[in-house]
């Protein structure tokens, strides 16, 4: 069966520090991968998606970037965090229609 | 443009009551998928159901049931005999029917409904 792993679960980082969140999927190949952010107030916003290695599409301009160095690995990064980057970050994979989510990373920028 | 509206921000019920969560969507696509997800306090989004726009049959799974009505662009979710463990935020979502060749299917989420089931 397929599983998705996301880490770390929580993270507190100072403003201006770098960020790296990692997501890996097991039990499938060539999945579509996604990064979502859930800010306070509950709404889920799609940040990046990838249909293959090295193929990244950005949905909104921001301080973050994403990379897909391997088929089942998706990384969310920032060179310098802003206070507004705080939120709950969710990685997801999709075989075709529905998406399956990781457990999320709660990022607090202080 | 695609849009999902969950007008109920918060609902509070007492255990064993039935509760319906509303979802209204907008899309110009002729084929699409609708979803419901549950987000318990732990944060992970749990997939509950997928419905194809061609299939308007209602679905029942245990205490959960879904009513899809294309005529009113609604996809409502009913929990029968609610339990404390049902307390969570519930999201309705919409996506285009994915194309062949690996094109992505991006989910458009509603803002969620917080359901609190009191013992």
Boltz contact constraints between the chains, C-beta under 6 A:
constraints:
  - contact:
      token1: [A, 32]
      token2: [B, 104]
      max_distance: 6.0
  - contact:
      token1: [A, 42]
      token2: [B, 111]
      max_distance: 6.0
  - contact:
      token1: [A, 42]
      token2: [B, 112]
      max_distance: 6.0
  - contact:
      token1: [A, 43]
      token2: [B, 111]
      max_distance: 6.0
  - contact:
      token1: [A, 44]
      token2: [B, 109]
      max_distance: 6.0
  - contact:
      token1: [A, 46]
      token2: [B, 106]
      max_distance: 6.0
  - contact:
      token1: [A, 49]
      token2: [B, 104]
      max_distance: 6.0
  - contact:
      token1: [A, 51]
      token2: [B, 102]
      max_distance: 6.0
  - contact:
      token1: [A, 51]
      token2: [B, 104]
      max_distance: 6.0
  - contact:
      token1: [A, 96]
      token2: [B, 98]
      max_distance: 6.0
  - contact:
      token1: [A, 97]
      token2: [B, 33]
      max_distance: 6.0
  - contact:
      token1: [A, 97]
      token2: [B, 50]
      max_distance: 6.0
  - contact:
      token1: [A, 97]
      token2: [B, 105]
      max_distance: 6.0
  - contact:
      token1: [A, 98]
      token2: [B, 35]
      max_distance: 6.0
  - contact:
      token1: [A, 98]
      token2: [B, 47]
      max_distance: 6.0
  - contact:
      token1: [A, 98]
      token2: [B, 50]
      max_distance: 6.0
  - contact:
      token1: [A, 99]
      token2: [B, 107]
      max_distance: 6.0
  - contact:
      token1: [A, 101]
      token2: [B, 44]
      max_distance: 6.0
  - contact:
      token1: [A, 101]
      token2: [B, 45]
      max_distance: 6.0
  - contact:
      token1: [A, 103]
      token2: [B, 44]
      max_distance: 6.0
  - contact:
      token1: [A, 104]
      token2: [B, 43]
      max_distance: 6.0
